[in-house]
Amino acid sequence: MDELLSKELFAGNTVADAAQFVGYLFLTFLAAKLLQAVFKGVLSKWAARSKNKFDDILLAAFRQPIYWIALVTGLDASLNSLHLPAGLNEVVGNVTTVLVMMFVAWSISNLITGLRTVYVDPLVESTESRLDDQIIPIVEKTLKVATWSFALLIAFDNIGFDIVSLLTGLGIGGLALAMAAKDTLANVFGSVTIFADQPFQVDDVITIKGHTGTVVDLGLRTCRLRTFEGTMVTIPNSLMVGDCIENLSARPARKFNGTIGLVYSTTSDQLTAAMQALRDILAAHPKVREDYAVRFANFGDSALQLTVLYWVVPPGEYFDVVSEINVTIKQRFDAEGWEMAFPSMTLYKGD
């Protein structure tokens, strides 16, 4: 038996070494499965009985990564039981270190997602602002990128890389990159300013740089507006911060001030009836404020001019409301036979 166990199989490893390696592998898989069962069974039941949600987030974040950490570290220990070349042994150790740090970063990344879902999202949904709906995913991605970056740096440091020199090189490269991308950085800082000051929100109607439209998206670099003509306008955030922004949606109502002209053949009774009809139309519309006004304003060059003034609430539905009212006015005037005027000129032939 001793002779069989001491028999060499490969690269100086005996049957006993191979058996020990297989035994370590078996124990590794057994320990990983047992650890996974503890997380799914005992700890999950304990967390379910707890009123605190944080323990549920921790279990969900570490359940899968801890299984792989146990497998990788166990495999490393199993390989160390064999007689491996010095260089290969070092490579295995370095790979194990990097993988373990990546699994730790995976766990922390899961933890960030869990905290956002359980604690942050309900707070965001309870606010009226829609900018936080966009900034939270950006913050989450930033934290995850930082987590994976630190994990890589720690892993490289543990396997013998000179992190100070690496960071110095990255700093010099980053400075050159910053100089080349100064406009992009200015836009990023502009987005931070917009998120902090909140001069507008997504879906607000604003006027900026001569463009009026609905804010469709606010990113780290640009803001996109959908104009009333249907075109998409993309404006760098740095320009928005340095310019005057008129938020039309911030008004409690939006004013319409227009003129309707009736032909001069309209009698005074018809004129009075037309003014009352306009008041009735405005009073009947549910999205027109009560302080509307209809006046006989002027004897125009080719028409008796009536001014119509009213406020639309909410202002975001201004164009739809104006369109509905204009159609109703045209239908009523057609039904009553009140003729609207258009610019005209009468020529008289001399003797």
WORACOR-V426859 format. One line per field, one symbol per residue. ss: DSSP state (H for helix, E for strand, C for the rest). psi: psi as a letter, one per 30 degrees, with the letter a starting at -180 (. if undefined). A space follows every 50 residues. Layout:
ss: ???
psi: ???
//
This chain:
ss: CHHHHCCEEECCEEHHHHHHHHHHHHHHHHHHHHHHHHHHHHHHHHHHHC CCCHHHHHHHHHHHHHHHHHHHHHHHHHHHCCCCCHHHHHHHHHHHHHHH HHHHHHHHHHHHHHHHHHHHHHHHHHCCCCCHHHHHHHHHHHHHHHHHHH HHHHHHHHCCCCHHHHHHHHHHHHHHHHHHCHHHHHHHHHHHHHHHHCCC CCCCEEEECCEEEEEEEECCCEEEEEECCCCEEEEEHHHHHCCCCEEHHH CCCEEEEEEEEECCCCCHHHHHHHHHHHHHHHHHCCCECCCCEEEEEEEC CCCEEEEEEEEECCHHHHHHHHHHHHHHHHHHHHHHCCCECCCCCCCCCC C
psi: eeeeegkkekhgkleeeeeeeeeeeeeeeeeeeeeeeeefdeeeeeeefk fkfeeeeeeeefeeeeeeeeeeeeeeeeeffljlkeeeeeeeeeeeeeee eeeeeeeeeeeeeeeeeeeeeeeefflfkfeffeeeeeeeeeeeeeeeee eeeeeeefggkjeeeeeeeeeeeeeeeeefheeeeeeeeeeeeeeeehfl lkflklkkhgkkakjekjafelkkkjlffflkkkkkeeeeeglkkjjfff kflkkkjlkkkklffkleeeeeeeeeeeeeeeffkfgklfhlkkkjeljl egljkkkkklkkklffgeeeeeeeeeeeeeeeeeefgjkkllklkkkkkl .
//
